[in-house]
Structures are given as structure tokens and as C-alpha cells.
């Protein structure tokens, strides 16, 4: 997963004392954004750090195995410069997507490549303790079979349906996980695996994955519309994922999705679409939200009623997307999630024309509507990216000095 160069968004370092850790991650971020490699001179120009500071930082990064030499850069006066790039095997992160229908576990290298993955159905009537114990076993098994040195694993990221309590690392009454009243996911999995654990909403993890993949260009502003067992939005504003005051930004199910006055979740959540398909006589699936894939298969097979139903769903989503584009003035709308591959033909035919026609800013700048570049595992990959972001992403808070 290689991000596109974005020199204009590289953070600047500081030559003041006591900010070595911050400077190191600033340099690491600059290298990450340029997979072809950068010389020390180019890094100094991008980050504003002195040549001496850059030399010291690069020496530490090489010693720690986080970067590696990637050949020489010549063609100009003076001796060729050595390029530095991320060392893919320097560190790893584990990502878990705790979807109400399916648990996906991935191992990501430092560059963002998936080196191992596995998934298993989540049986909804099992207790939270039983599910988390099984997740911990899956993590241990996947790490063991991946061949990755466990000492190089930075941590475990978990993407789950909200609401989340970021302070305690808990899920708080998630509507699609009945019985999960206030489950301390972070503490339980940390104790079971021995790894540091980061917990975030699945929609936020998906937005992090898209950002880390280099898929958010321009000014770095996008809405990631997540289509899974539920529907939500991850917000990327000026190159930063917006989480909100409590980490629960992006709950869009209550948006009014059309002239009928219905809420988005009432008409576009998979369970609602499946129920409507059953009402229209398209099949009988007991309200199982995963049966939306069967409805999509009917549409692909030529069923006009199934196609019309999915087009209705896409139009309702398009109306809410226009509202989000108008509210946030973003340049991109990205769709993804477990159901996206089956819904993409309908949504990419219906949504872009509505956005071009109705979004206020569409007459000023283009608003791109597309599918995720990360793939079906975007939430699990995003969960692992959360760990890498936490470990290696520069934050202004690291500049604060205690009094």
C-alpha cells in the first residue's frame, strides 16, 4: 500500500531541543509518503531540519531497522546521494475487524502490505467474552503461521461498530452486537495477546486505511461511506481523520435521506434493504443483513425488481452524500466495506450524477466519487494502520513539555 507523494502536506520538524521523538516520526512520515525513496538532503528540505539533525535521525532509523538504503540518486553535480525508504520488514501491526457478521484478522508490514489474513463468521448469539477469546486465538494463530518475528509487532488494532468509549477502550451498546453492553475490548485483548491494543470505530479505521494508502489527494478532504452490517461515514479533513469529541464522529444513520422523510438507516442499512426485498417477494432470508449480497446477485442476474430496489437504496445514499459534501466541502467521496464489491455497479451508476448535479461546491471544484483502493478488508487494514499511526504518526501533542 504505497502512498502517493504529497510534499505539500509533509509536517515540518523543529531544531529546538527535546523534540527528538517528534522529529524522528516527521522524517519517517516523509519517507513513508515517498516509496521511491528520498535522500537526506531532500528530507532536510521537506522537513526544515538541519543537516546535522537529519544525519542523526537517519542514523537512528537505520539502526532501528525502520528504514533501509534504496540505491543512489545521481545525475547532478557532486557525488550520488543515498536514497532511504521504509524497511517493509522493520515493523508489523495486526488488525482485527470485528464486524457483526464476520471477524477478519490481518498482519500488515510497515509499508502497508497485507502479509497474512484470515476471517471467520461471528456467531451473534455468543457472549462477548467468548468472541474476544476466539479473536485472541485467531490473532495468535495468524501471527504464528505468518512467519513474522513477533518481537517486531508494534501492536494490535481493532475496528468495531460504534459507539466506542475511547477513554476506556470499550464498546458501548453497539446496536448490531446485542448483548455487548459495555465491553472493555482493549483491555481484554491486551491481556489475552500481550500486545498493546488500539480500538476505533470501523468507519474511522476505514478512513485511516484510505488515507494511509495515498487515496486521499487534493487538499486531503474526503468522506468515506462505509457499507457493512450498518452504514456510517469516516471523515478526512485536511489530511487528518476527524474523530469528534468522543471518537464517534460519522454516525449518519439518522440523516433524512429523501423527500419521504425517512432516515438513512431506516431505508439503506442492509437489514432494512433485505426486509424490503422480502416484502417485494424477492426471497425469504429471515431478515439476515448479509442476504443483501443475494439481492445484489439477483440484480446482476437480470431481476428488474432487485435492480430497482438497489437503485432506490443508492438514491437515498446519494442524497445523504450530497448533504455531507455540502456540509464539509470535500473533494472526494469514497465507498467501501464488506458489501461494496456487490453494490458498486449500482452505486457508481447512480451516485456520481446526483453529486455533480446537486452538490453546492460541484460548480466550483470537482467532487470525485469512487470505490476504496484498499479492498474488501479496508476496515481490518485500517485497524492495523491505527497501530502504525499511533506508533509512527507525528502528532503536535508530542511537542508538549510537562511543567
Secondary structure by P-SEA (a helix, b strand, c coil): cccccccccbbbbbccccaaaaaaaaaaaaaaaccccccaaaaaaaccccaaaaaaaaaaaaaacccccccccccccccbbbbbccccccbbbbbbbbcccbbbbbbbccccccccbbbbbbcccccaaaaaaaaaaaaaaaaaacccccccccbbbbbbcccccccccccccccccccccccaaaaaaaaacccbbbbbcaaaaaaaaaaaacccccccbbbbbbbccccbbbbbcccccccccccccccccccccccccccccccccaaaaaaaaaaaccccccccccaaaaaaaaaaaccaaaaaaaaaaaaaaaaaaaaaaaacccccccccccccccaaaaaaaccaaaaaccccccccbbbbbbccccccaaaaaaaaaaaaaaccccccccccccc
